[in-house]
Structures are given as structure tokens and as C-alpha cells.
Amino acid sequence: MRRNFLPAIVCVLGACPGPTVTPATRPDLDRPPTPFANPALTESSGVVPSRRFSGILWTHNDSGNEPLLFATDTLGRDLGAIMVTGAENLDWEDLAIGPCSTTICLYIGDTGDNREVRSSVAIYRVAEPDVTAVRTATAEKLELRYPDGPHDAEAMYVDARGDLYLVTKGRSHGVLLFRVKHDAWGNGRAVAESVGSLPLDPRGALFDMVTGADINARNDLMVLRTYRRIYLFRLAPDGTIDSPDPVSVCDIAGLESQGEGIAWLDESRFVLTSEAGNLGPGTVTVLRCPHS
């Protein structure tokens, strides 16, 4: 959900305590924040690289906008917008890509819930479209509930099995990890499975709430981002967090206006997207957060 954060400069000046003992380093920039060329793309909240078209990125706007997928690249160019047939954008917060049946799908998380009052949220998935398309095929919808009541979740990824994971923002009850198995889609409705928590304290560190996540190609590292940091966690073979200690932490405070999306561009680089805000327009950034 779009919010303007004028006090973010406090964190830039180092006044915000960190939630972990792992030292935070500054990332190596491959491409500095570059504004999106499409004037309609003002609230980029999730991002994934295409698996059909080299160099293409898919992204989307946040709540209250049309159900559109925007095609862009690391230069922020306007490469078109595609209507997602059969979907509604109540509060789209993240985008993932992964297997579904016999093809590759884009998964759209309509999972935002700032007040944590939604009795259920929705995940849409649709076969990755042609970049020149006007509309997608009809999206499949999964109505989702959490086992312990509503949560605000802005981070999502899909593993090689097609299992979907949601990471809560950390507004209450800490930062929680939930899983939806790949076979849940046949029923149209599902209850997410709780599979642990992450050792982050967003309420103790200003603007360190979780806004995006992704999994690497080997399915052994998960990256998540907050407004001000990037965290990498090692994954166990069953998809759970292998260790509560982050593999790496990078400090990105002050880099973007309002950082929301993150995805692995390759095994060493990440792409970040930001909504427009008090510090400027929405942008796309490519960087490295060193990790072993």
C-alpha cells in the first residue's frame, strides 16, 4: 500500500537501530535508480524477470488501480501494459513467477491488508503472456485465509515445486512465513500453512517492514526486502528457513523513494522497484548484495 514517508531521512542518518546482529553493508550498484517511463506506472509494488523474453521485467501497480501487468526492463522503458482477465486489484502487493500445471505462470498477490481486517485474500495466477498481448488468458483465482486470522502480507515467492510462500509485513505478531501447496489450486479455496517466523523486528526498527521477497533458481536462498534493508536467508530442502541468522544483510536506506519489489535478476544481482513518493518517482534499480 502506498505511503509517503518523510521521516525516512532519520534512517538515512543512521538513527534507526538494526533488528539483527548481522552487520549490514552497502550494496554494489550495477544500475542506479532509474525512473519508469510509463506515466501510469506510479506504484510498482512487485517485480519478476520474464522467463519467456530475455531482458523483460513484469511489474504492477498497488491497490485501487486497474488489474494491469506492465512490461519494462532495467532501463525503466515502457514496453506495454496487459489487462489481467478475470482479476480485480483490491490491494496487489507482490508478483511471483513459477510452475503451474505444464507451463510457467505469473502469480499476483492481492494480499495487502494494512488494517488486518480482510477475512480472506486472493492469489491470481495466469500463464505468462506474450509481451505484445492486450489481455491475458482468464486468470485462475485462489481465495486464501490464514489459520490464525488476518495478516498484511506484501511479500511472496513460488518455488520449483509450485508451492507458494507468503511473508507478512510485520505489523503484528512478528514476521511470519506461510505456505500454500501447489495442489491447493484445484479447490479454489485454501488455508495457508504456518511454517515459521523470521528474526526481524519491524516495530523496533523504523521502516524495516517487509515489502517483497523472491527465491533463487537453486531454491536454496530466499531474499526479502524492507523499506531500508535486504536480507538473505538459507532455505532447507523442505522450503522452511534453514537458519534464523541471515546469510547477508545490505543497507539500502535512502536509495529509493519507497522501496517495494525485489527479484533475483541472476545468481549475483537483484532488481528492486519503488513506488513514487516524497523522495521522487517510482524507479527500477539493479544491485548486488554480496553473499556466499
C-alpha positions in Angstrom: 0.0 0.0 0.0 1.4 3.4 -1.0 2.5 5.5 1.9 4.6 8.7 2.0 7.5 8.6 4.5 9.1 11.9 5.1 10.8 10.7 8.3 12.9 8.2 6.2 15.7 10.7 6.3 16.1 9.8 10.0 17.1 6.3 9.0 19.4 7.6 6.3 21.3 9.5 9.0 21.7 6.3 11.0 19.3 6.9 13.8 17.3 3.7 13.3 18.6 0.7 15.3 19.0 -2.6 13.3 16.9 -5.7 14.2 19.8 -8.2 13.7 23.4 -8.6 14.8 24.4 -9.5 11.3 26.4 -6.5 10.0 24.7 -4.5 7.2 26.8 -3.5 4.3 26.0 -1.1 1.4 25.2 -2.8 -1.8 27.2 -2.5 -5.1 25.1 -0.6 -7.6 25.1 -2.0 -11.2 22.4 0.5 -12.3 21.3 3.3 -10.0 17.6 4.1 -9.5 16.1 4.8 -12.9 12.6 6.3 -13.3 9.9 4.3 -15.1 9.0 5.8 -18.4 5.3 4.8 -18.3 3.4 7.6 -16.5 0.8 5.1 -15.4 3.3 3.1 -13.5 3.4 5.0 -10.3 3.1 2.3 -7.6 5.3 -0.5 -8.6 4.8 -3.0 -5.8 6.2 -6.3 -7.2 8.6 -7.4 -9.9 9.8 -10.5 -11.7 12.0 -11.2 -14.7 10.2 -12.8 -17.6 11.1 -16.5 -18.3 9.9 -16.2 -21.9 11.5 -12.9 -23.0 15.1 -12.1 -22.2 15.6 -8.7 -20.5 11.9 -8.1 -19.8 10.6 -7.4 -16.3 6.9 -7.7 -15.2 5.6 -5.4 -12.6 2.2 -4.0 -11.4 0.7 -1.1 -9.5 -0.6 -1.2 -5.9 -4.2 -1.0 -4.6 -7.1 0.6 -6.3 -5.6 0.6 -9.8 -6.6 -1.4 -12.9 -5.6 -5.1 -13.0 -2.6 -4.5 -15.3 0.7 -6.1 -15.8 3.4 -3.7 -17.0 6.3 -4.8 -19.2 9.5 -2.9 -18.6 13.2 -3.5 -18.3 16.2 -2.4 -16.1 16.2 0.9 -18.0 12.6 1.5 -16.9 11.3 1.6 -20.5 7.6 1.5 -21.4 7.1 -1.9 -23.1 3.4 -2.0 -22.8 0.6 -3.0 -20.3 -1.6 -6.0 -20.4 -5.0 -6.4 -18.7 -5.3 -9.4 -16.5 -8.6 -11.0 -17.5 -10.9 -12.0 -14.6 -8.9 -10.3 -11.9 -9.5 -7.3 -9.6 -6.9 -5.2 -8.0 -8.1 -4.6 -4.4 -4.5 -4.5 -3.0 -1.9 -6.1 -5.2 1.3 -6.3 -3.3 3.7 -8.7 -4.9 4.4 -10.7 -8.0 6.0 -14.1 -8.4 6.8 -16.5 -11.2 6.9 -20.3 -11.2 5.5 -23.5 -12.5 1.8 -24.2 -12.8 0.5 -27.4 -14.4 2.5 -27.7 -17.6 3.6 -24.1 -18.1 5.0 -21.1 -16.3 2.7 -18.7 -14.5 2.8 -15.2 -13.1 1.3 -15.2 -9.5 -0.2 -12.0 -8.3 -0.7 -11.5 -4.6 -3.8 -9.5 -3.8 -2.8 -9.8 -0.2 -2.4 -6.3 1.2 -4.3 -5.6 4.4 -3.0 -2.6 6.2 -5.7 -2.8 8.9 -5.6 -6.6 9.0 -9.3 -7.0 8.7 -9.8 -9.0 5.5 -11.3 -12.4 6.2 -9.7 -13.7 3.1 -7.3 -12.5 0.4 -6.7 -13.6 -3.2 -3.9 -15.0 -5.3 -4.3 -14.9 -9.1 -2.2 -16.9 -11.5 -2.1 -16.7 -15.2 0.2 -18.2 -17.9 3.0 -15.7 -18.7 1.6 -13.8 -21.6 3.2 -12.6 -24.8 4.7 -9.2 -24.2 2.7 -7.8 -27.2 -0.7 -9.1 -25.8 -3.5 -6.8 -24.9 -5.2 -9.2 -22.4 -4.1 -12.3 -20.6 -5.9 -15.6 -20.6 -8.5 -15.8 -17.8 -6.7 -15.8 -14.5 -7.2 -18.6 -12.0 -8.2 -17.3 -8.5 -7.4 -18.9 -5.2 -9.3 -17.5 -2.2 -6.9 -17.7 0.8 -7.3 -17.5 4.5 -4.7 -17.7 7.3 -5.1 -20.2 10.1 -4.8 -17.6 12.8 -6.7 -14.6 11.4 -5.9 -11.7 9.0 -2.4 -10.6 8.2 -0.9 -7.9 6.0 1.4 -9.7 3.5 3.4 -7.8 0.8 6.0 -10.4 0.0 5.5 -13.6 -2.0 7.5 -16.2 -3.9 7.0 -19.6 -5.7 9.4 -22.5 -5.5 10.3 -25.1 -8.1 7.5 -27.4 -6.8 4.9 -24.7 -7.4 4.5 -24.1 -3.7 3.7 -20.5 -2.8 5.1 -18.7 0.2 3.9 -15.5 1.8 5.8 -13.4 4.2 3.9 -11.0 6.5 4.9 -7.4 6.7 5.3 -7.5 10.4 2.6 -5.1 11.5 1.7 -7.5 14.3 2.8 -11.0 15.6 6.3 -10.5 14.1 7.3 -11.5 10.5 5.6 -14.8 9.7 6.1 -17.3 6.9 3.1 -19.1 5.4 2.9 -21.8 2.6 0.3 -22.8 0.1 0.9 -26.1 -1.5 0.8 -26.4 -5.3 -2.2 -28.8 -5.2 -4.4 -26.2 -3.4 -5.4 -24.6 -6.7 -7.8 -27.4 -7.6 -10.2 -26.4 -4.9 -10.4 -22.6 -5.4 -10.0 -22.0 -1.7 -7.3 -22.8 0.8 -6.0 -22.1 4.3 -2.3 -21.2 4.3 0.0 -23.4 6.4 2.2 -21.7 9.0 5.8 -22.7 8.5 7.7 -20.4 10.9 8.8 -16.9 11.5 11.8 -14.7 10.7 14.0 -13.0 13.3 13.1 -9.4 12.3 11.6 -6.8 14.5 9.9 -4.2 12.2 8.3 -2.4 15.1 11.6 -1.9 16.7 13.4 -0.6 13.6 11.7 2.3 11.8 10.7 1.4 8.2 12.0 -2.1 8.4 8.7 -3.7 7.5 8.8 -6.4 4.8 7.7 -5.4 1.3 9.0 -8.0 -1.1 10.6 -11.4 -1.5 11.9 -13.9 -4.0 13.7 -17.3 -4.2 16.8 -18.1 -6.3 17.0 -20.5 -9.2 18.6 -23.2 -7.0 15.8 -22.8 -4.4 18.3 -22.6 -1.6 18.3 -18.9 -0.9 15.4 -16.6 -0.2 15.8 -12.8 -0.4 13.4 -10.4 1.2 13.5 -6.6 1.4 12.1 -4.0 3.7 12.0 -0.2 3.1 15.6 0.0 4.2 17.3 -3.3 4.1 17.8 -6.5 2.1 18.1 -9.9 3.9 19.1 -13.2 2.6 18.2 -16.5 4.3 19.3 -20.0 3.5 16.4 -22.5 2.9 16.1 -26.1 3.9 15.1 -28.7 1.3 11.5 -28.7 2.6 11.2 -24.9 1.9 11.5 -23.8 5.5 14.1 -21.4 6.8 17.3 -23.3 7.5 18.8 -20.9 10.0 17.4 -17.8 11.7 20.7 -16.0 11.0 20.7 -14.1 7.7 23.4 -15.1 5.2 23.8 -11.4 4.3 22.2 -8.0 5.1 22.5 -4.9 2.9 21.6 -1.4 3.9 19.5 0.3 1.2 18.2 3.2 3.3 17.7 6.4 1.2 18.3 4.6 -2.1 14.6 4.7 -3.3 11.5 6.8 -2.7 9.5 3.9 -1.3 11.1 0.5 -2.0 8.6 -2.3 -2.6 9.6 -5.0 -5.0 12.7 -7.3 -5.3 13.6 -10.2 -7.5 16.7 -12.2 -8.4 18.0 -11.0 -11.8 20.6 -13.7 -11.8 22.6 -15.5 -9.0 24.5 -12.4 -8.0 22.3 -9.4 -8.9 18.9 -8.2 -7.7 16.4 -5.9 -9.3 14.4 -3.5 -7.0 11.4 -1.4 -7.7 9.9 1.5 -5.9 6.7 3.4 -5.8 6.7 7.2 -6.3 6.8 9.1 -3.1 8.2 12.2 -1.3 11.8 11.4 -2.5 10.9 11.2 -6.2 9.3 9.0 -8.9 9.0 5.2 -8.9 12.2 3.6 -10.0 14.0 0.4 -11.0 17.4 -0.4 -9.6 20.0 -3.2 -10.2 22.4 -4.0 -7.4 24.5 -6.7 -5.8 24.2 -7.7 -2.1 27.3 -9.8 -1.5 26.7 -13.3 -0.2 28.3 -16.7 -0.3 
